[in-house]
Amino acid sequence: MAVIGLSSAHSLVAQLWRQNGISVSQRDDQHHYRTIWISDIHLGTPGCQAYYLLDFLRTHKCNTLYLIGDILDGWQLRKSWYWPQAHNDVVQKVLRHARKGTKVIYIPGNHDEHARQFIGLALGDIAVREDAIHFTANGKRLWITHGDLFDGVMQHARWLACMGASVYAILLKLNQWLNAIRQRLGLPYWPMSQYLKHQMKNAVNFISDFEHVMTEEARRRGCDGVVCGHIHKAELREINGILYCNDGDWVESLTALVETFEGELRLVHWRSRVAAPLNLGRLFDEVQVMEGIQEVTV
């Protein structure tokens, strides 16, 4: 698979926009938000959809950027080294945002738990925190955390979590091959492992339990809501009067949580407006352009 740098990728994207009748000046319009939250990127794994994230970061600016865990996947990197140029470009893009004045706060998760040794310090222009309290423009007090410290499996059966991560990696690999075939048939991207997870009763119960644990902990801390990641399921809703926000992931969901300058929270699904290739190993080395952008707002 050919490896292209950030500038080359953007040049290729611009060419494809023109071929598809999309104005480059129109596509270059920046979305500027007060705050953006992203998590579960899993840099260092084949499942990471780095090109999608690069496209998102290039077109979205913010005053504050929260990186809320599993940005790097230390579990997988310890097993085998995988670090293509696109993953370097993601790191460089975040650092560039920080250098240009964006306040970047990094809250490590379980897959990048090694970074917790730096809590309270700054890595260049990036502050490392255990968790954070964020006040929205309309006065809501939000607790920001990855979520793994409130996951019973992570805390009491770590071996099971590690085994689950290995099974998940296998499913993602199968998902790549399946979507390579779907792409050749002209069918849209379909997250197989996410579909299977949501069909399994135990997984659905775990997600529901996790959401309620997180909102109750936010209530105990005197917060109006919680923003987390960890379970790879984007969500934005109230649970018993407490706002539950999960920004999803950049492996399957391709979602981020954003706050407007009026304090409105939205989930942005970037899979529906993308100028980036699917991460399909050696099968494809091309850029797709999809139309539209979907947002869920409360």
Phi and psi in degrees as a GROMACS rama.xvg file:
@    title "Ramachandran Plot"
@    xaxis  label "Phi"
@    yaxis  label "Psi"
@TYPE xy
-69.4243  138.993  ALA-2
-105.234  125.666  VAL-3
-120.165  146.991  ILE-4
-78.1874  177.651  GLY-5
-62.6277  -46.1914  LEU-6
-66.2095  -38.8972  SER-7
-65.3933  -39.1255  SER-8
-62.5164  -43.7209  ALA-9
-64.9706  -37.4156  HIS-10
-63.6072  -43.3666  SER-11
-64.8156  -40.0887  LEU-12
-61.4959  -46.1321  VAL-13
-60.1432  -40.0983  ALA-14
-61.7381  -42.3883  GLN-15
-69.8396  -33.1881  LEU-16
-59.7119  -46.339  TRP-17
-62.148  -40.5433  ARG-18
-63.7351  -29.2669  GLN-19
-98.3628  12.9551  ASN-20
75.0007  22.0188  GLY-21
-101.668  126.87  ILE-22
-67.3121  127.173  SER-23
-64.2785  -40.6819  VAL-24
-64.6249  -36.4657  SER-25
-67.3407  -42.8673  GLN-26
-70.0019  -24.0421  ARG-27
-81.6981  -3.01729  ASP-28
-57.2298  130.008  ASP-29
-89.6846  139.716  GLN-30
-91.9789  119.274  HIS-31
-112.597  121.71  HIS-32
-120.063  160.966  TYR-33
-69.5582  -42.4071  ARG-34
-144.745  144.589  THR-35
-130.949  137.276  ILE-36
-117.953  129.809  TRP-37
-136.982  150.709  ILE-38
-153.715  175.96  SER-39
51.5968  51.5366  ASP-40
-79.5912  -37.3577  ILE-41
58.8718  48.7839  HIS-42
-58.591  139.728  LEU-43
98.5268  7.57273  GLY-44
-128.557  150.225  THR-45
-63.4334  -22.8144  PRO-46
-75.0053  -16.8962  GLY-47
-64.8052  125.839  CYS-48
-93.205  71.1645  GLN-49
-65.1964  -37.0417  ALA-50
-65.004  -39.1547  TYR-51
-60.6257  -45.4917  TYR-52
-65.0732  -39.2159  LEU-53
-60.2164  -41.5498  LEU-54
-63.3651  -41.9668  ASP-55
-64.0788  -48.2456  PHE-56
-65.3284  -31.2154  LEU-57
-69.7348  -30.3139  ARG-58
-106.036  2.50196  THR-59
-127.114  123.65  HIS-60
-113.284  157.439  LYS-61
-156.837  161.559  CYS-62
-77.401  -38.1519  ASN-63
-132.293  131.648  THR-64
-118.304  120.633  LEU-65
-100.117  126.117  TYR-66
-104.881  102.156  LEU-67
-106.509  57.838  ILE-68
98.7937  152.975  GLY-69
55.0174  40.7036  ASP-70
-72.6923  -48.0824  ILE-71
-103.051  152.269  LEU-72
-110.111  86.7971  ASP-73
-65.2253  -29.4456  GLY-74
-60.6918  -46.6293  TRP-75
-75.7229  -37.2523  GLN-76
-65.007  -29.1034  LEU-77
-69.2175  -28.8467  ARG-78
-80.1182  -45.6853  LYS-79
-156.788  143.927  SER-80
-83.7179  125.405  TRP-81
-142.012  111.635  TYR-82
-151.297  78.6961  TRP-83
-72.7861  169.933  PRO-84
-58.8585  -36.8679  GLN-85
-59.9464  -33.1515  ALA-86
-71.3903  -37.0925  HIS-87
-59.9555  -42.3566  ASN-88
-63.2329  -35.9947  ASP-89
-62.4884  -47.5321  VAL-90
-59.5601  -45.482  VAL-91
-62.6681  -37.6815  GLN-92
-66.0028  -42.2521  LYS-93
-64.0726  -44.3214  VAL-94
-61.9343  -36.6002  LEU-95
-65.9504  -40.6624  ARG-96
-58.7459  -44.1893  HIS-97
-64.3232  -41.9075  ALA-98
-64.77  -30.2313  ARG-99
-88.0759  9.03647  LYS-100
112.257  -6.60647  GLY-101
-70.5165  131.201  THR-102
-77.9064  115.758  LYS-103
-110.96  123.691  VAL-104
-119.244  123.471  ILE-105
-109.515  119.865  TYR-106
-114.583  104.329  ILE-107
-63.4915  155.275  PRO-108
-114.995  -159.316  GLY-109
-76.576  -33.8127  ASN-110
-77.6465  -19.4229  HIS-111
-121.423  38.2297  ASP-112
-62.5654  -21.4994  GLU-113
-57.9259  -26.7379  HIS-114
-74.9393  -10.4712  ALA-115
-67.3036  -17.2947  ARG-116
-68.0617  -15.2322  GLN-117
-101.891  7.74002  PHE-118
-56.9212  132.465  ILE-119
93.4524  -8.29842  GLY-120
-107.61  178.004  LEU-121
-122.151  129.835  ALA-122
-96.9619  91.6205  LEU-123
67.7729  -120.752  GLY-124
-95.1795  10.7555  ASP-125
-110.552  122.03  ILE-126
-86.1123  133.536  ALA-127
-102.995  124.985  VAL-128
-132.313  153.629  ARG-129
-72.0884  -43.003  GLU-130
-158.473  -174.91  ASP-131
-155.742  160.41  ALA-132
-113.891  128.1  ILE-133
-119.905  132.359  HIS-134
-103.024  121.883  PHE-135
-73.593  169.159  THR-136
-64.0302  -25.3227  ALA-137
-100.034  17.2637  ASN-138
92.503  3.68571  GLY-139
-73.8884  139.217  LYS-140
-100.867  114.602  ARG-141
-114.845  133.916  LEU-142
-90.5492  127.976  TRP-143
-111.23  121.775  ILE-144
-156.319  158.011  THR-145
-69.7603  -48.6714  HIS-146
119.168  -15.53  GLY-147
-66.913  -27.7568  ASP-148
-69.8043  -10.1616  LEU-149
-116.161  18.4735  PHE-150
-100.651  113.19  ASP-151
-58.9772  -35.4342  GLY-152
-64.7096  -43.9274  VAL-153
-63.6776  -38.1454  MET-154
-82.6375  -30.6945  GLN-155
-119.53  -11.2923  HIS-156
-144.828  63.5863  ALA-157
-59.6506  -35.2459  ARG-158
-60.468  -35.9807  TRP-159
-69.1079  -38.2218  LEU-160
-64.3978  -40.6838  ALA-161
-65.2589  -41.5183  CYS-162
-64.4957  -40.531  MET-163
-61.9945  -37.9782  GLY-164
-64.0571  -37.0624  ALA-165
-67.5354  -42.7897  SER-166
-63.2703  -41.115  VAL-167
-61.2878  -39.8802  TYR-168
-62.7795  -38.6535  ALA-169
-64.8905  -43.7092  ILE-170
-61.3184  -39.0469  LEU-171
-64.7523  -36.5558  LEU-172
-65.4321  -44.5335  LYS-173
-61.7001  -36.814  LEU-174
-62.6204  -37.4635  ASN-175
-62.8641  -45.77  GLN-176
-66.315  -41.6665  TRP-177
-60.4377  -43.9576  LEU-178
-74.9945  -22.501  ASN-179
-63.5838  -42.8702  ALA-180
-66.3522  -44.4769  ILE-181
-60.8763  -37.6163  ARG-182
-63.9724  -41.7674  GLN-183
-66.2188  -26.8729  ARG-184
-87.3924  1.50505  LEU-185
78.3655  19.1474  GLY-186
-96.1039  152.184  LEU-187
-73.3596  166.411  PRO-188
-61.8408  139.156  TYR-189
-137.518  118.175  TRP-190
-78.3678  92.4498  PRO-191
-60.6898  -49.6331  MET-192
-65.5141  -33.9441  SER-193
-65.9955  -40.1511  GLN-194
-61.8981  -46.3858  TYR-195
-62.49  -40.0114  LEU-196
-61.8518  -40.1585  LYS-197
-78.4422  -14.2298  HIS-198
-88.4844  -17.1314  GLN-199
-85.8711  125.495  MET-200
-57.8225  -43.2952  LYS-201
-63.3013  -40.0401  ASN-202
-66.5485  -42.0208  ALA-203
-62.4461  -42.5655  VAL-204
-64.2366  -39.4506  ASN-205
-62.2956  -44.1901  PHE-206
-62.2968  -44.8689  ILE-207
-61.8382  -43.7124  SER-208
-63.2052  -42.3564  ASP-209
-60.8028  -45.2727  PHE-210
-59.9811  -42.4042  GLU-211
-70.9853  -37.5353  HIS-212
-62.1472  -43.5496  VAL-213
-66.2666  -42.1363  MET-214
-69.6931  -36.5366  THR-215
-67.53  -36.1817  GLU-216
-68.0672  -37.7197  GLU-217
-63.3528  -40.4751  ALA-218
-62.2919  -43.3204  ARG-219
-61.1278  -32.0726  ARG-220
-85.0074  3.03795  ARG-221
76.7971  27.2713  GLY-222
-103.602  157.842  CYS-223
-85.1356  -14.3011  ASP-224
-173.352  175.95  GLY-225
-133.253  143.098  VAL-226
-119.311  123.995  VAL-227
-145.261  -176.898  CYS-228
-137.119  -124.12  GLY-229
78.7518  -48.8675  HIS-230
-97.075  2.50039  ILE-231
58.6632  40.3432  HIS-232
-139.517  104.098  LYS-233
-66.9559  136.921  ALA-234
-156.984  146.994  GLU-235
-149.027  99.6931  LEU-236
-162.77  166.242  ARG-237
-92.8401  138.639  GLU-238
-126.895  111.125  ILE-239
52.5212  42.8281  ASN-240
84.3471  -1.24282  GLY-241
-113.03  134.312  ILE-242
-77.0375  123.852  LEU-243
-107.206  120.173  TYR-244
-124.129  121.543  CYS-245
-121.919  122.424  ASN-246
-82.0442  3.23599  ASP-247
81.1795  -135.12  GLY-248
-161.83  172.682  ASP-249
-119.64  36.242  TRP-250
-111.713  -44.9579  VAL-251
-126.738  -53.8441  GLU-252
-65.6201  -38.5638  SER-253
55.2255  59.4645  LEU-254
-131.211  156.818  THR-255
-142.031  153.735  ALA-256
-101.342  135.645  LEU-257
-130.583  154.008  VAL-258
-120.975  127.613  GLU-259
-76.7846  172.791  THR-260
-72.9336  -8.96661  PHE-261
-94.3713  -2.77884  GLU-262
93.2225  6.48279  GLY-263
-77.9312  134.523  GLU-264
-99.9174  138.877  LEU-265
-139.756  147.064  ARG-266
-98.4038  125.181  LEU-267
-104.321  123.172  VAL-268
-98.6921  99.6921  HIS-269
-79.2843  -11.3104  TRP-270
-63.945  -21.7255  ARG-271
-92.511  -3.71948  SER-272
-144.434  88.3854  ARG-273
-135.536  138.761  VAL-274
-121.308  75.4947  ALA-275
-160.783  152.589  ALA-276
-81.2257  146.921  PRO-277
-63.3397  144.669  LEU-278
-82.5613  87.7047  ASN-279
-117.381  36.5706  LEU-280
58.9771  -133.083  GLY-281
-91.2426  0.333776  ARG-282
-70.7992  -39.0887  LEU-283
-136.75  147.692  PHE-284
-140.571  68.264  ASP-285
-144.206  168.189  GLU-286
-112.511  133.348  VAL-287
-104.936  148.32  GLN-288
-119.905  123.715  VAL-289
-117.366  157.376  MET-290
-99.1158  153.949  GLU-291
82.8517  163.907  GLY-292
-141.275  131.713  ILE-293
-106.465  135.022  GLN-294
-131.035  139.463  GLU-295
-107.295  127.17  VAL-296
-126.664  142.092  THR-297
